[in-house]
Amino acid sequence: MKLFVKNIESAINEVALEFLFKQYGSVLSTKIVYDKITWESRGFGFVEFAKKEDALKAMEELNGREIKGKKLSVTEAVERK
């Protein structure tokens, strides 16, 4: 299951994001989206879990949690068409 994470502080990289989420289960991948020109974080990204129940637990625990002065928004990712 893939989660969409918004309001990520710009100093947080993919390794730190994985570290934060892996306490809830096996993380398959993390991706922070960067601006194509400036390479600065756009403040959102994705975390993919091996098990849906681990993703749901992470979403429940981390949604609204303050990390480095910003409250994370964690929801289920929706595939674009």
Buried (B, 14 or more C-beta within 10 A) or exposed (E): BBBBBBBBBEEBBBEBBBEBBBEBBEBEEBBBEEEEEEEEBBBBBBBBBEEEEBBBBBBEEBBEEEBEEBEBBBEEBEEEE
